[in-house]
Amino acid sequence: MSATRTQIYLTAEQRTRIDEVVRAEGVTLAEVVRRALDAYLDRELVVSEAVLASTFGADPDATYPDRDEWDRG
């Protein structure tokens, strides 16, 4: 594996929690950070347009005010 050295700042709580994982799993701090980053980057990102499109027509009884009734103030 080719790697690039990167420095980050962690809060005291983040560091404490990572250290707990390091001890429990017997891996390095770097491995814990890489796993967390991979999990974050691999998750399926929700595209707002797709979410909205999937709900189109979900409530056929929905009503909305006529455009002339909108408050333009």
C-alpha positions as CSV (number, residue, x, y, z in Angstrom):
1,M,0.0,0.0,0.0
2,S,1.3,3.4,-1.0
3,A,0.5,6.1,1.6
4,T,0.9,9.8,2.1
5,R,1.7,11.2,5.5
6,T,-1.1,13.5,6.7
7,Q,-1.5,15.4,9.9
8,I,-4.8,16.1,11.5
9,Y,-6.0,17.7,14.7
10,L,-8.4,15.7,16.8
11,T,-10.4,16.8,19.8
12,A,-9.5,15.2,23.1
13,E,-12.7,13.2,23.0
14,Q,-12.0,11.9,19.5
15,R,-8.5,10.9,20.5
16,T,-9.8,9.1,23.6
17,R,-12.4,7.2,21.6
18,I,-9.9,6.2,18.9
19,D,-7.4,5.0,21.6
20,E,-10.2,2.8,23.0
21,V,-10.7,1.2,19.6
22,V,-6.9,0.8,19.1
23,R,-6.6,-1.1,22.4
24,A,-9.8,-3.2,21.9
25,E,-8.9,-4.2,18.3
26,G,-5.1,-4.3,18.6
27,V,-4.6,-2.1,15.5
28,T,-2.8,1.2,15.0
29,L,-4.3,4.6,15.3
30,A,-3.6,5.1,11.6
31,E,-5.6,1.9,10.7
32,V,-8.6,3.1,12.7
33,V,-8.5,6.5,11.0
34,R,-8.1,4.9,7.5
35,R,-11.0,2.5,8.2
36,A,-13.2,5.4,9.4
37,L,-12.3,7.5,6.4
38,D,-13.0,4.6,4.0
39,A,-16.4,4.0,5.6
40,Y,-17.2,7.7,5.2
41,L,-16.1,7.9,1.6
42,D,-17.7,4.6,0.6
43,R,-21.2,5.4,1.9
44,E,-23.9,6.2,-0.6
45,L,-24.4,9.9,-0.7
46,V,-28.0,11.0,-1.0
47,V,-28.6,13.3,-3.9
48,S,-31.4,15.8,-2.9
49,E,-32.9,16.0,-6.3
50,A,-33.2,12.2,-6.4
51,V,-34.9,12.1,-3.0
52,L,-37.3,14.9,-4.0
53,A,-38.1,13.2,-7.3
54,S,-38.8,9.9,-5.6
55,T,-41.5,11.6,-3.5
56,F,-43.3,13.3,-6.4
57,G,-47.0,12.5,-6.2
58,A,-46.6,10.7,-2.9
59,D,-49.6,12.6,-1.6
60,P,-52.2,13.1,-4.3
61,D,-54.5,14.8,-1.9
62,A,-52.0,17.5,-1.0
63,T,-53.2,21.1,-1.5
64,Y,-51.3,24.3,-1.9
65,P,-52.3,27.9,-2.0
66,D,-52.8,29.6,-5.3
67,R,-49.9,31.6,-6.4
68,D,-51.9,34.8,-6.1
69,E,-52.3,34.0,-2.4
70,W,-48.6,33.9,-1.6
71,D,-47.3,36.4,0.8
72,R,-44.9,38.5,-1.2
73,G,-43.9,40.7,1.8
